[in-house]
Structure formats: structure tokens, C-alpha cells
Amino acid sequence: MKTASALLLGLLLSAGAALAIDDTGFDPEAWQDSPPQPMRQCSVYMYGDAMNEASRLASLGFQVTVGGDLSYGNISNYDILMLPLIAPGTIGGYQAGIQQYVAGGGGLFIHQPNAIGQVDYAPVGFEFTVTNNWWCEPEDANAIVDPGHPTMQGLGNADLAGRFDTVPVTALGSGYTLVARGTGGCSNDVCAAAGCYGEGRVFADLSNLSYASGDPGSDQYVINVLGWLCEGGASPADESTWGAVKSVFAK
């Protein structure tokens, strides 16, 4: 009888932990840590840190600044602009500056807007539409569909971060290549997508990358994504461009 009661209590506790995951994917019961890594020559500007992701990026060796200045004059000082938990319709006025930043060689990482609507701050062709700020269950049932993409190289499906918004594959802008999607009943949902714009790069996923996430993805996933964004676009930069100047001073 005591054994049965203990099993029931264990199940209830497990269910409680699962139910504790909020709509951003934050799970107070989840924790994963890794030893600090050497500093990387890659600077990241995070527009806010509502999900406490900056500490993880810093532990992986990235130079992270958290702030609230989206002016082109500010973001152009960084290799990557990271926009986590930014709802559609809130920063659309900065779209032109963000587009100029990416075209000049910047990396843009948009993830988990956590609100319904079309993302209106991405460069033209890199919009996508969130149809639900909750997700198709299970959020960790995802598969790599473009294993040759640099962000996916060396990874398995278990490395991917969870989907904590619903974005249909058909709602991706034309600039993206789908690199990972849901599986089974979630196969119509985006997990991650990437593309080049001018001399820069854009990556979008629906994750919460905090170590306190219900599914934060592996460290190598984060390193792959940010490393690819930091390298700039596919076309070589002319010597007079900001992208070339940035690459010199980043060394």
C-alpha cells in the first residue's frame, strides 16, 4: 500500500512539474549547466532578457550586452542582434534600421515572439506569422530537415531546442530555408529556419534557450547558431562596406 502511494505521489509530482512550464517554455524545475568556455570573438546585443538567456550565452563564451536601444547606431556595434520574446507590432518602427544592419553584415536571431501575429520587424522576406503563443505537443518532438546547413552540422534531433510558439511552415517568409520542423502531429510547425540577406544572416526559432527552459537545446546547438550568425553572409563584403570594417576590428 505504501509503495502504491509513493508511486502515485511521484506521478503527481511529475505532472506538477510539467504543468509548471509557462507559455515561454520556462520550467522552474528544469536546470542544466555547463562549465564556462573560452571567450569567442563574437558580440551579441540582446534586446531585453526576459527569459534569462544572457547568462547561458556568456557561459558559452559569447560577449553579451543586454539593453533597450535598437537604434542602428547602437546595434551596428555588435555582430549579432538577438530579439527574444518580442511581440509583433511592438518594434516595427525599427524594421528599416534592423534591415540595414543585416544587409551590412549583421546577424539577426529572432526567437519565440510569444504573441499572435506577423513579425513586422524582420527584413523583407524574413517575416513569419505566429498563430498561437502555445505549442503543438510535444514541444520537443522535432527533426532536422536540412542536415547540411551549418547550424545543423554535427547535431542530432535531440540537440534541437523546443518549440514554444506555433508557426506553420506555410507562414515562413520566402527568405528562409526550413532547417528543422516538428514531427508527427506537429509536422506542419516550424522548429527553426535560416537565410541570408545581403551580407548578413537571419535565424528564427521558437525556443527558450535559458537553462531553466523545459527544452533549452544542447550547448552545441546554441554555439552552431550563434557561430553561423556571427560569420556574416554568403557574399564577400566590399572593402568599403561596414561588414568589412567590422570583420577587421572583430579580430
C-alpha positions in Angstrom: 0.0 0.0 0.0 2.8 2.4 0.9 4.6 1.5 -2.4 1.4 2.3 -4.4 1.0 5.6 -2.5 4.6 6.5 -3.2 4.2 5.8 -6.9 1.0 7.9 -7.1 2.8 10.8 -5.3 5.7 10.5 -7.8 3.3 10.7 -10.7 1.5 13.7 -9.3 4.9 15.5 -8.7 5.9 14.7 -12.3 2.6 16.1 -13.6 3.0 19.2 -11.5 6.5 19.9 -12.9 5.1 19.6 -16.4 2.2 21.9 -15.7 4.6 24.4 -14.3 6.0 25.2 -17.8 4.6 28.6 -18.7 3.9 29.9 -22.2 7.5 31.0 -22.8 8.8 27.4 -22.1 10.2 28.4 -18.7 10.3 25.4 -16.3 11.4 26.2 -12.7 12.1 22.5 -12.2 14.5 22.3 -15.2 18.2 23.0 -14.8 21.2 22.2 -16.9 24.6 23.8 -16.5 27.9 23.6 -18.3 31.4 24.8 -17.4 32.4 28.2 -18.8 34.1 28.2 -22.2 36.8 30.4 -23.6 35.7 33.8 -24.9 34.7 33.9 -28.5 35.2 36.8 -30.9 31.5 37.3 -31.3 29.5 40.1 -29.7 25.7 39.8 -29.1 23.3 42.6 -28.3 20.1 41.2 -26.6 17.1 43.5 -26.6 16.0 42.6 -23.1 16.4 39.3 -21.4 13.0 38.3 -20.1 13.9 34.6 -20.3 17.3 34.9 -18.6 19.3 33.6 -21.6 22.2 36.0 -21.4 23.9 34.1 -18.7 23.9 30.9 -20.8 25.3 32.7 -23.8 28.0 34.2 -21.7 28.9 30.8 -20.2 29.4 29.6 -23.8 32.0 32.3 -24.4 29.9 34.9 -26.2 30.3 38.6 -25.4 26.7 39.6 -24.4 25.2 43.0 -23.8 21.6 43.4 -22.7 19.9 46.7 -23.3 16.9 48.5 -24.8 18.5 50.6 -27.6 17.5 49.4 -31.1 18.9 52.4 -33.0 21.1 51.5 -35.9 23.9 53.5 -34.4 23.9 51.1 -31.4 23.2 47.7 -32.9 25.8 48.2 -35.7 28.4 47.9 -33.0 27.6 44.2 -32.5 28.0 41.0 -34.5 24.5 39.6 -33.6 21.2 41.3 -32.7 19.1 38.9 -30.6 15.4 39.6 -30.3 13.8 37.1 -27.8 10.2 37.4 -26.7 9.4 40.4 -28.9 5.8 40.5 -29.9 4.6 41.5 -33.4 3.5 45.2 -33.5 5.8 46.4 -30.8 9.1 47.4 -32.5 8.0 47.6 -36.2 9.3 51.2 -36.3 12.9 49.8 -36.1 12.4 47.5 -39.1 14.3 49.7 -41.5 17.3 50.0 -39.2 17.3 46.3 -38.5 17.2 45.5 -42.2 20.1 47.9 -42.9 22.0 46.2 -40.1 21.5 42.7 -41.5 22.2 43.9 -45.1 25.5 45.3 -43.9 26.7 42.0 -42.4 24.9 41.7 -39.1 23.4 38.5 -37.7 19.8 38.6 -36.6 18.4 36.0 -34.2 14.6 36.1 -33.7 13.1 33.6 -31.4 9.8 33.0 -29.7 7.8 36.2 -30.1 5.2 34.7 -27.7 2.3 36.6 -29.3 0.0 36.0 -32.2 0.6 38.0 -35.4 3.1 38.6 -38.2 6.6 39.5 -37.1 7.0 43.0 -38.6 10.5 43.9 -37.6 12.4 41.3 -39.7 14.0 42.2 -43.0 11.7 42.0 -46.1 11.2 38.3 -46.9 12.0 37.2 -43.4 8.6 37.7 -41.8 6.8 34.8 -40.2 3.4 34.5 -38.5 2.7 33.2 -35.0 -0.7 31.6 -35.0 -0.6 30.6 -31.3 1.7 31.5 -28.4 1.3 28.0 -27.1 2.7 25.0 -28.9 1.8 21.7 -30.5 2.5 18.9 -28.1 5.1 17.5 -27.5 7.3 20.6 -27.9 10.5 18.5 -28.1 9.3 16.3 -31.0 11.4 18.0 -33.7 13.5 16.8 -36.6 16.3 18.3 -38.6 15.3 18.5 -42.3 18.5 20.2 -43.7 21.4 18.4 -42.0 23.8 20.1 -44.4 23.0 23.6 -43.1 25.9 24.9 -41.0 23.6 25.4 -38.0 22.7 21.8 -38.0 26.0 20.1 -38.7 27.1 17.6 -36.1 23.7 17.7 -34.4 21.0 15.1 -33.9 17.3 15.7 -33.3 17.8 15.7 -29.6 20.1 18.7 -29.8 17.3 21.0 -31.1 15.5 23.4 -28.7 11.8 23.2 -28.1 9.0 24.9 -30.0 7.2 27.3 -27.6 5.1 29.1 -30.2 3.2 27.7 -33.2 4.4 28.9 -36.6 3.1 27.0 -39.6 5.7 26.1 -42.2 3.5 27.9 -44.8 3.8 31.1 -42.7 7.5 31.5 -43.2 8.8 34.3 -45.4 10.4 33.5 -48.7 13.9 34.3 -47.5 14.0 31.4 -45.1 15.2 27.8 -45.6 13.5 25.5 -43.2 16.2 23.6 -41.2 14.1 21.8 -38.6 10.4 21.1 -38.1 8.0 19.3 -35.7 7.3 15.6 -36.2 4.1 13.5 -36.2 1.1 15.7 -35.5 3.3 18.7 -35.3 5.0 18.2 -38.7 3.4 21.4 -40.1 5.1 23.5 -37.5 8.4 25.3 -37.8 11.2 24.5 -35.3 14.0 26.5 -36.9 14.7 28.4 -40.2 17.6 30.4 -41.6 18.6 32.6 -44.5 21.0 35.2 -45.9 20.1 38.8 -46.6 22.6 41.0 -48.2 25.9 40.4 -46.4 24.1 39.3 -43.2 22.2 36.3 -41.9 18.9 35.7 -40.1 17.9 32.7 -37.9 14.5 32.2 -36.4 13.3 29.6 -33.9 10.6 29.3 -31.3 12.8 28.3 -28.4 13.6 29.4 -24.8 17.4 29.0 -24.6 17.6 29.5 -20.8 19.0 26.6 -18.8 15.7 26.9 -16.9 13.8 26.1 -20.0 11.7 23.0 -20.5 13.8 22.2 -23.5 16.8 24.6 -24.0 18.5 22.6 -26.7 22.1 21.4 -26.5 25.0 23.8 -26.0 26.3 22.8 -29.4 23.0 23.9 -31.0 23.4 27.4 -29.5 27.1 27.5 -30.5 26.3 26.5 -34.1 23.5 29.0 -34.5 25.4 32.0 -33.0 28.6 31.0 -34.7 26.9 30.9 -38.1 25.2 34.3 -37.5 28.5 35.8 -36.4 30.3 34.8 -39.6 28.2 37.1 -41.8 26.5 36.5 -45.1 27.4 34.3 -48.2 28.6 37.1 -50.4 32.1 38.7 -49.7 31.9 42.2 -48.4 33.4 45.1 -50.5 36.3 46.8 -48.7 34.3 49.9 -48.2 31.4 48.3 -46.5 30.6 48.2 -42.8 30.8 44.4 -42.9 34.4 44.5 -44.0 35.3 47.1 -41.4 33.6 45.1 -38.7 35.4 41.9 -39.7 38.8 43.7 -39.3 38.1 45.1 -35.8 36.5 41.8 -34.6 39.8 40.0 -34.9 
